[in-house]
Amino acid sequence: MGDILGNVARTMITKQPWSAVAGHLVGGYPQFDGWPRWDSITHQSVHEDWLRRAVDGGLRVLVMLAVNNEPLCELANKEPGRTCDDMEAVDLQLAAARAMEADIDRRSGGQGRGWYRIVETPQEAREVAESGNLAVVLGIEVDYMFGARPDAKISEPQLEQRLDRYYAAGVRHIFPVHFGDNAFGGTAFSLDLQGNADDVPAWWKAAGFKTIFPPFPVKLEASTEYTYRGSVRNVRGLTPLGATLVRMVIDRGMLIDVDHMSQRTRADTLAICENVGYPVISGHTGFVEISGSEKAHEGNLLASEVERIQALGGLVCPIVHQGSSLDDVRTWRGGRHTVEHTQPDTSNTFLQGYSYAQTYGRGAGVGIGTDMNGFAGLLRPRFGPEGAKPAAGMAPEMTYPFIALATGKEMGRSVVGQKVFDLNTDGLAHIGMLPDLIADLENQGLDQEDLAPLMGSAEQYVQVWERAVGVRPRATHAGTPAAGAVLLDASPIASTPQFDDVGIAGIVDLPLL
């Protein structure tokens, strides 16, 4: 029957019939007929072997987020002695990331010799990326970071002590807000399971989940910018404690991710950062301007918000899963090339979000917000039994082998155990298929100039971090940029600094085990 929690999550995200809740194939090694899959939420999609393939294809910076959701955890089986507390989960996941680094080191000849390197400064990140290895940045993305429940009484000394503890543990990338309001600020009203006790989907009530997983309470007000669920937004903005947190994070040169914030919370956070010229990151987002009614919510960025982030020299990363239908995401027609949105829930859908971010970036880098091992879902295949419906004008299948744009390396299909993965018919099933995704963006009509911001996303992330700690980004190299250079400043491409090697930045959820 499979895991009911995973089935429910998969059905919600991919809009499959509710009969899909009944079960799914679960076969792992060696046949891998059940996972990894493009629509699997509760199985591993970032095994180290698959991650290594992404590195071979040009991935150079990875944000590893420790993630938890207490209500979902309460529905799942737990090991004896475990609780669902956010920070307990964070501690375990940060330890797992360190253990993974140590294990790869051991198998690579000793400490510091592995390809998976956890970094704590932008200088370390630059050195690791330029050596062709993977710079891993540790982060936190939970509802109640540091115990900051909506009614929590946390003093400034307590907050500083808790922040310093995780800074010492190597955490450098944080989300002040996640799915629920907390003591720092308001959450984006963007999920079915937000609102009051009666404002949940009918299927959730009928399934009896309402009593064991009540919705996150959100107080709403009318909004003209959004159309989601009656054109409303969260009234809650950044709290005084949240403003204190933002200033403490700035003092430490840590990276602030403004995703999941209500519009008011994000505006308050940006205002503080603009006062001191401090860059921020939007690590896995969609865009209201190209979103249909169900996706036109404050969890996605307005054009004005994208421009404010870019003006600070920040980084915007479109989430891989932009939407599940043609109504969710409209064709973006403002870029260098227009590729019609004809195959929803696929790489063709992600292409619209990427092109939008690339256009508004005006030469700045654009990363990939994979949200793998998270709750967002991945990309359906464009062809095959599970593929999108054929449509006039759609691009043909991408061909294998292909040349990875980031490295110039020839890459065939991903082989995992007895399973051969093909992006055309399997979709984006695991992190090792990111090079295939980029090849399919080329196949659909984007050229190297269109994709230069993606090739430069690792450099952009490092530059954002350098600005955050007060380090002047490395001076521009003279002459022509090296092939595959990482171009991620908010300045024109011709004047951006470069790594000596290629670099793509990605953001994922949960430990990479």
MINU-899963 format. One line per 2 residues: their letters; for each residue y, z, x of C-alpha. Coordinates in nm, 2 decimals, padded with zeros to 4 digits. Example, Ala and Ser with C-alpha at 12.3 -4.5 7.8 and 13.67 -1.06 7.14 Angstrom:
as = -00.45:00.78:01.23 ~ -00.11:00.71:01.37
END
This chain:
mg = 00.00:00.00:00.00 ~ 00.23:00.05:00.29
di = 00.51:00.30:00.31 ~ 00.70:00.34:-00.03
lg = 01.03:00.43:00.15 ~ 01.02:00.12:00.35
nv = 00.93:-00.09:00.05 ~ 01.22:00.05:-00.15
ar = 01.47:-00.01:00.14 ~ 01.34:-00.36:00.20
tm = 01.36:-00.45:-00.17 ~ 01.72:-00.31:-00.20
it = 01.85:-00.50:00.10 ~ 01.67:-00.84:00.06
kq = 01.70:-00.85:-00.32 ~ 01.33:-00.92:-00.36
pw = 01.16:-00.85:-00.70 ~ 01.09:-00.49:-00.76
sa = 00.72:-00.57:-00.76 ~ 00.76:-00.58:-00.38
va = 00.78:-00.20:-00.38 ~ 00.41:-00.19:-00.44
gh = 00.32:-00.26:-00.08 ~ 00.32:-00.49:00.22
lv = 00.11:-00.58:00.52 ~ 00.12:-00.32:00.79
gg = -00.08:-00.47:01.07 ~ 00.06:-00.40:01.42
yp = -00.11:-00.46:01.75 ~ -00.27:-00.69:01.83
qf = -00.23:-00.92:01.53 ~ 00.12:-00.81:01.42
dg = 00.08:-00.95:01.07 ~ 00.28:-00.67:00.91
wp = 00.55:-00.60:01.17 ~ 00.79:-00.68:01.33
rw = 00.93:-00.88:01.04 ~ 01.27:-01.00:00.93
ds = 01.26:-00.78:00.62 ~ 01.09:-00.47:00.77
it = 01.31:-00.16:00.76 ~ 01.08:00.12:00.88
hq = 00.88:-00.05:01.16 ~ 00.98:-00.10:01.52
sv = 01.18:-00.40:01.61 ~ 01.30:-00.30:01.96
he = 00.99:-00.25:02.16 ~ 01.07:-00.26:02.54
dw = 00.88:-00.58:02.59 ~ 01.09:-00.75:02.32
lr = 01.41:-00.60:02.46 ~ 01.32:-00.74:02.80
ra = 01.30:-01.09:02.65 ~ 01.65:-01.04:02.52
vd = 01.77:-00.94:02.86 ~ 01.60:-01.25:03.01
gg = 01.80:-01.45:02.76 ~ 02.14:-01.29:02.86
lr = 02.17:-00.95:02.68 ~ 02.37:-00.73:02.93
vl = 02.52:-00.44:02.73 ~ 02.34:-00.25:02.46
vm = 02.47:00.04:02.25 ~ 02.18:00.27:02.16
la = 02.28:00.47:01.86 ~ 02.11:00.79:01.76
vn = 02.09:00.76:01.38 ~ 01.98:00.98:01.09
ne = 02.01:01.02:00.72 ~ 01.91:01.36:00.59
pl = 01.84:01.26:00.22 ~ 01.61:00.97:00.33
ce = 01.44:01.20:00.58 ~ 01.36:01.44:00.31
la = 01.16:01.17:00.13 ~ 00.95:01.09:00.45
nk = 00.67:01.27:00.62 ~ 00.78:01.50:00.90
ep = 00.60:01.65:01.20 ~ 00.53:02.03:01.17
gr = 00.84:02.23:01.27 ~ 01.08:01.94:01.22
tc = 01.38:01.95:00.99 ~ 01.60:01.67:00.87
dd = 01.92:01.80:01.03 ~ 02.13:01.52:01.18
me = 02.19:01.68:01.51 ~ 01.83:01.77:01.56
av = 01.75:01.41:01.52 ~ 02.03:01.31:01.76
dl = 01.89:01.54:02.03 ~ 01.54:01.40:02.00
ql = 01.66:01.04:02.01 ~ 01.89:01.09:02.31
aa = 01.60:01.25:02.49 ~ 01.38:00.96:02.40
ar = 01.63:00.71:02.54 ~ 01.63:00.91:02.87
am = 01.25:00.92:02.87 ~ 01.23:00.55:02.82
ea = 01.47:00.49:03.12 ~ 01.26:00.72:03.34
di = 00.93:00.55:03.23 ~ 01.07:00.20:03.31
dr = 01.20:00.33:03.64 ~ 00.86:00.47:03.73
rs = 00.69:00.14:03.66 ~ 00.96:-00.05:03.85
gg = 00.92:00.14:04.18 ~ 01.12:00.46:04.14
qg = 01.43:00.63:04.01 ~ 01.72:00.39:03.95
rg = 01.51:00.07:04.00 ~ 01.44:-00.02:03.64
wy = 01.62:-00.28:03.43 ~ 01.71:-00.04:03.15
ri = 02.00:00.16:03.28 ~ 02.19:00.43:03.08
ve = 02.55:00.42:03.19 ~ 02.82:00.68:03.15
tp = 03.13:00.50:03.29 ~ 03.26:00.15:03.25
qe = 03.23:00.10:03.63 ~ 02.85:00.18:03.60
ar = 02.83:-00.06:03.30 ~ 02.99:-00.34:03.50
ev = 02.77:-00.29:03.80 ~ 02.45:-00.29:03.60
ae = 02.55:-00.59:03.39 ~ 02.65:-00.79:03.70
sg = 02.32:-00.71:03.86 ~ 02.14:-00.89:03.57
nl = 02.01:-00.57:03.42 ~ 02.08:-00.40:03.09
av = 02.36:-00.14:03.06 ~ 02.27:00.10:02.78
vl = 02.55:00.31:02.62 ~ 02.44:00.61:02.42
gi = 02.61:00.68:02.08 ~ 02.59:00.88:01.76
ev = 02.59:00.75:01.40 ~ 02.51:01.02:01.15
dy = 02.67:01.15:00.83 ~ 02.74:01.51:00.96
mf = 02.80:01.48:01.33 ~ 02.84:01.83:01.49
ga = 02.75:01.98:01.15 ~ 03.07:01.85:00.99
rp = 02.96:01.86:00.62 ~ 03.24:01.81:00.37
da = 03.29:02.19:00.32 ~ 03.22:02.29:00.69
ki = 03.47:02.53:00.85 ~ 03.49:02.41:01.22
se = 03.76:02.55:01.44 ~ 03.92:02.33:01.71
pq = 03.75:02.53:01.99 ~ 03.41:02.49:01.82
le = 03.47:02.11:01.78 ~ 03.57:02.08:02.14
qr = 03.27:02.27:02.26 ~ 03.03:02.05:02.05
ld = 03.20:01.73:02.16 ~ 03.18:01.83:02.53
ry = 02.81:01.92:02.49 ~ 02.73:01.56:02.39
ya = 02.97:01.41:02.64 ~ 02.78:01.59:02.91
ag = 02.46:01.45:02.76 ~ 02.60:01.10:02.82
vr = 02.72:01.01:02.47 ~ 03.02:00.77:02.49
hi = 03.02:00.58:02.15 ~ 03.07:00.76:01.82
fp = 03.11:00.70:01.45 ~ 03.32:00.98:01.30
vh = 03.20:00.88:00.95 ~ 02.87:00.73:00.82
fg = 02.73:00.70:00.46 ~ 02.89:01.02:00.31
dn = 03.22:01.19:00.32 ~ 03.23:01.46:00.58
af = 03.47:01.71:00.73 ~ 03.63:01.43:00.94
gg = 03.71:01.19:00.66 ~ 03.61:00.96:00.38
ta = 03.33:00.71:00.38 ~ 03.35:00.35:00.28
fs = 03.25:00.30:-00.09 ~ 03.00:00.02:-00.02
ld = 02.65:00.14:-00.12 ~ 02.46:00.16:-00.45
lq = 02.38:00.52:-00.38 ~ 02.74:00.64:-00.37
gn = 02.95:00.78:-00.66 ~ 02.88:01.05:-00.92
ad = 02.54:01.17:-01.04 ~ 02.51:00.90:-01.31
dv = 02.65:00.62:-01.10 ~ 02.33:00.51:-00.94
pa = 02.11:00.20:-01.01 ~ 01.89:00.21:-01.32
ww = 01.58:00.16:-01.11 ~ 01.67:00.46:-00.90
ka = 01.69:00.68:-01.21 ~ 01.37:00.53:-01.36
ag = 01.18:00.59:-01.04 ~ 01.27:00.96:-01.06
fk = 01.45:00.95:-00.72 ~ 01.78:01.08:-00.87
ti = 01.67:01.44:-00.85 ~ 01.54:01.43:-00.50
fp = 01.80:01.19:-00.35 ~ 02.13:01.24:-00.54
pf = 02.40:00.99:-00.46 ~ 02.67:01.07:-00.21
pv = 02.97:01.19:-00.41 ~ 03.28:00.97:-00.37
kl = 03.61:01.01:-00.55 ~ 03.75:00.67:-00.64
ea = 04.08:00.50:-00.70 ~ 04.18:00.15:-00.80
st = 04.23:-00.11:-00.52 ~ 04.36:-00.46:-00.53
ey = 04.19:-00.56:-00.20 ~ 03.83:-00.52:-00.31
ty = 03.63:-00.64:-00.61 ~ 03.31:-00.43:-00.55
rg = 03.20:-00.22:-00.85 ~ 03.52:-00.24:-01.05
sv = 03.78:-00.30:-00.76 ~ 03.79:00.06:-00.63
rn = 03.79:00.25:-00.30 ~ 03.75:00.60:-00.17
vr = 04.06:00.82:-00.21 ~ 03.97:01.03:00.09
gl = 04.13:00.95:00.43 ~ 04.11:01.11:00.77
tp = 04.13:01.49:00.75 ~ 04.33:01.71:00.99
lg = 04.00:01.80:01.16 ~ 03.92:01.43:01.18
at = 04.26:01.36:01.34 ~ 04.18:01.63:01.59
lv = 03.84:01.47:01.67 ~ 04.00:01.13:01.72
rm = 04.25:01.28:01.97 ~ 03.98:01.47:02.15
vi = 03.78:01.15:02.18 ~ 04.08:00.97:02.32
dr = 04.14:01.25:02.57 ~ 03.78:01.19:02.70
gm = 03.79:00.81:02.71 ~ 03.51:00.78:02.46
li = 03.47:00.48:02.23 ~ 03.56:00.51:01.86
dv = 03.37:00.30:01.61 ~ 03.57:00.25:01.28
dh = 03.28:00.11:01.08 ~ 03.17:00.31:00.77
ms = 03.52:00.45:00.73 ~ 03.70:00.43:00.40
qr = 04.01:00.21:00.41 ~ 04.23:00.52:00.42
tr = 04.03:00.68:00.70 ~ 04.03:00.36:00.91
ad = 04.41:00.31:00.85 ~ 04.47:00.67:00.96
tl = 04.25:00.63:01.27 ~ 04.41:00.30:01.37
ai = 04.76:00.46:01.33 ~ 04.67:00.73:01.58
ce = 04.52:00.48:01.82 ~ 04.82:00.24:01.79
nv = 05.06:00.53:01.88 ~ 04.89:00.55:02.22
gy = 04.76:00.20:02.27 ~ 04.40:00.30:02.25
pv = 04.13:00.04:02.17 ~ 03.86:00.08:01.90
is = 03.54:-00.10:01.81 ~ 03.40:-00.23:01.49
gh = 03.03:-00.24:01.58 ~ 02.85:-00.40:01.28
tg = 03.07:-00.54:01.01 ~ 03.13:-00.80:00.75
fv = 03.46:-00.95:00.64 ~ 03.62:-00.92:00.29
ei = 03.80:-01.26:00.32 ~ 03.47:-01.45:00.31
sg = 03.28:-01.20:00.09 ~ 03.18:-01.24:-00.27
se = 03.22:-00.96:-00.52 ~ 02.92:-00.75:-00.42
ka = 03.03:-00.76:-00.05 ~ 03.41:-00.74:-00.10
he = 03.42:-00.36:-00.04 ~ 03.59:-00.13:00.21
gn = 03.29:-00.12:00.43 ~ 03.38:-00.46:00.54
ll = 03.70:-00.55:00.73 ~ 04.02:-00.70:00.58
as = 04.18:-00.97:00.78 ~ 04.47:-00.74:00.86
ev = 04.23:-00.48:01.00 ~ 04.06:-00.74:01.22
er = 04.41:-00.83:01.36 ~ 04.50:-00.46:01.42
iq = 04.17:-00.41:01.61 ~ 04.23:-00.72:01.82
al = 04.59:-00.62:01.89 ~ 04.46:-00.30:02.04
gg = 04.23:-00.50:02.27 ~ 03.93:-00.38:02.08
lv = 03.60:-00.55:01.99 ~ 03.47:-00.68:01.66
cp = 03.10:-00.74:01.61 ~ 02.97:-00.91:01.30
iv = 02.66:-00.75:01.16 ~ 02.36:-00.98:01.17
hq = 02.28:-00.94:00.80 ~ 02.60:-01.06:00.64
gs = 02.46:-01.11:00.29 ~ 02.16:-01.21:00.09
sl = 02.30:-01.48:-00.14 ~ 02.55:-01.77:-00.14
dd = 02.76:-01.55:-00.36 ~ 02.77:-01.27:-00.10
vr = 02.92:-01.49:00.18 ~ 03.14:-01.80:00.14
tw = 03.16:-02.08:00.39 ~ 03.43:-02.01:00.65
rg = 03.66:-02.31:00.68 ~ 03.92:-02.18:00.92
gr = 03.74:-02.23:01.25 ~ 03.70:-02.52:01.50
ht = 03.39:-02.63:01.32 ~ 03.29:-02.58:00.96
ve = 02.92:-02.53:00.90 ~ 02.84:-02.52:00.53
ht = 02.67:-02.21:00.40 ~ 02.37:-02.35:00.23
qp = 02.08:-02.12:00.34 ~ 02.16:-01.76:00.24
dt = 02.02:-01.46:00.41 ~ 01.95:-01.66:00.73
sn = 02.11:-01.75:01.06 ~ 02.33:-01.99:00.86
tf = 02.48:-01.68:00.69 ~ 02.54:-01.49:01.01
lq = 02.71:-01.81:01.15 ~ 02.98:-01.77:00.88
gy = 03.06:-01.41:00.99 ~ 03.05:-01.50:01.36
sy = 03.28:-01.80:01.31 ~ 03.53:-01.59:01.12
aq = 03.54:-01.32:01.39 ~ 03.56:-01.59:01.66
ty = 03.86:-01.75:01.48 ~ 04.05:-01.43:01.44
gr = 03.96:-01.32:01.79 ~ 04.17:-01.60:01.94
ga = 03.97:-01.61:02.25 ~ 03.86:-01.25:02.25
gv = 03.49:-01.16:02.28 ~ 03.27:-01.12:01.97
gi = 02.95:-00.91:02.00 ~ 02.64:-00.89:01.78
gt = 02.59:-00.59:01.55 ~ 02.22:-00.61:01.51
dm = 02.17:-00.28:01.34 ~ 01.80:-00.32:01.43
ng = 01.59:-00.02:01.34 ~ 01.87:00.06:01.10
fa = 01.92:00.01:00.73 ~ 02.09:-00.33:00.71
gl = 01.80:-00.58:00.74 ~ 01.77:-00.89:00.96
lr = 01.76:-01.27:00.90 ~ 01.52:-01.46:00.68
pr = 01.37:-01.78:00.82 ~ 01.54:-02.10:00.73
fg = 01.20:-02.28:00.68 ~ 00.84:-02.21:00.59
pe = 00.69:-02.01:00.30 ~ 00.95:-01.73:00.32
ga = 01.24:-01.96:00.41 ~ 01.55:-02.03:00.22
kp = 01.55:-02.30:-00.04 ~ 01.61:-02.65:00.10
aa = 01.97:-02.77:00.06 ~ 02.16:-03.09:00.12
gm = 02.33:-03.10:00.46 ~ 02.13:-02.82:00.61
ap = 02.05:-02.84:00.98 ~ 01.70:-02.93:01.10
em = 01.47:-02.68:01.27 ~ 01.57:-02.57:01.61
ty = 01.33:-02.69:01.88 ~ 01.12:-02.51:02.14
pf = 01.14:-02.47:02.43 ~ 01.52:-02.43:02.44
ia = 01.77:-02.35:02.71 ~ 01.93:-02.01:02.67
la = 02.30:-02.06:02.67 ~ 02.37:-01.73:02.85
tg = 02.14:-01.78:03.14 ~ 02.04:-02.15:03.16
ke = 01.68:-02.04:03.14 ~ 01.41:-02.23:02.95
mg = 01.25:-02.01:02.68 ~ 00.95:-02.08:02.46
rs = 00.85:-01.90:02.15 ~ 00.81:-01.52:02.17
vv = 00.45:-01.41:02.20 ~ 00.35:-01.06:02.09
gq = -00.02:-00.98:02.11 ~ -00.19:-01.25:01.90
kv = 00.13:-01.34:01.71 ~ 00.36:-01.63:01.81
fd = 00.71:-01.59:01.67 ~ 00.92:-01.89:01.57
ln = 01.27:-01.83:01.44 ~ 01.24:-02.13:01.21
td = 00.95:-01.98:01.01 ~ 00.96:-01.60:01.10
gl = 01.33:-01.54:01.10 ~ 01.49:-01.28:01.33
ah = 01.19:-01.05:01.35 ~ 01.28:-00.85:01.66
ig = 01.54:-00.81:01.93 ~ 01.37:-01.04:02.17
ml = 01.46:-01.33:01.94 ~ 01.84:-01.30:01.99
pd = 01.83:-01.59:02.24 ~ 01.66:-01.80:01.97
li = 01.93:-01.70:01.72 ~ 02.20:-01.82:01.96
ad = 02.01:-02.15:02.01 ~ 02.00:-02.19:01.63
le = 02.37:-02.14:01.61 ~ 02.40:-02.43:01.85
nq = 02.15:-02.63:01.66 ~ 02.36:-02.59:01.34
gl = 02.68:-02.72:01.50 ~ 02.86:-02.46:01.71
dq = 02.94:-02.57:02.06 ~ 02.98:-02.39:02.39
ed = 03.35:-02.33:02.32 ~ 03.27:-02.18:01.98
la = 03.01:-01.95:02.15 ~ 03.21:-01.86:02.45
pl = 03.33:-01.53:02.28 ~ 02.97:-01.43:02.23
mg = 02.88:-01.51:02.59 ~ 03.17:-01.28:02.69
sa = 03.10:-00.99:02.46 ~ 02.96:-00.77:02.74
eq = 03.27:-00.81:02.94 ~ 03.48:-00.73:02.63
yv = 03.29:-00.41:02.57 ~ 03.34:-00.30:02.93
qv = 03.71:-00.39:02.92 ~ 03.76:-00.19:02.60
we = 03.59:00.11:02.78 ~ 03.81:00.06:03.08
ra = 04.12:00.07:02.87 ~ 03.99:00.38:02.70
vg = 03.95:00.57:03.03 ~ 04.28:00.44:03.16
vr = 04.13:00.19:03.41 ~ 04.31:-00.14:03.44
pr = 04.06:-00.42:03.37 ~ 03.97:-00.62:03.67
at = 04.22:-00.89:03.76 ~ 04.16:-01.24:03.64
ha = 03.96:-01.46:03.88 ~ 04.14:-01.77:04.00
gt = 04.01:-02.11:03.91 ~ 03.75:-02.22:03.66
pa = 03.54:-01.95:03.49 ~ 03.18:-01.93:03.61
ag = 02.92:-02.07:03.38 ~ 02.82:-01.82:03.12
av = 03.12:-01.59:03.20 ~ 03.18:-01.30:02.97
ll = 03.51:-01.37:02.79 ~ 03.61:-01.06:02.59
da = 03.97:-00.98:02.62 ~ 04.22:-01.03:02.34
sp = 04.40:-01.28:02.56 ~ 04.33:-01.65:02.58
ia = 04.00:-01.75:02.72 ~ 04.15:-01.92:03.03
st = 04.30:-01.59:03.14 ~ 04.02:-01.34:03.08
pq = 03.83:-01.16:03.35 ~ 03.47:-01.24:03.40
fd = 03.14:-01.10:03.52 ~ 02.98:-01.30:03.79
dv = 02.69:-01.34:03.55 ~ 02.64:-01.40:03.18
gi = 02.67:-01.11:02.93 ~ 02.61:-01.05:02.57
ag = 02.67:-00.72:02.40 ~ 02.46:-00.59:02.11
iv = 02.45:-00.27:01.90 ~ 02.13:-00.13:01.76
dl = 02.03:00.19:01.58 ~ 01.77:00.45:01.67
pl = 01.58:00.51:02.00 ~ 01.43:00.22:02.18
l = 01.07:00.34:02.21
END
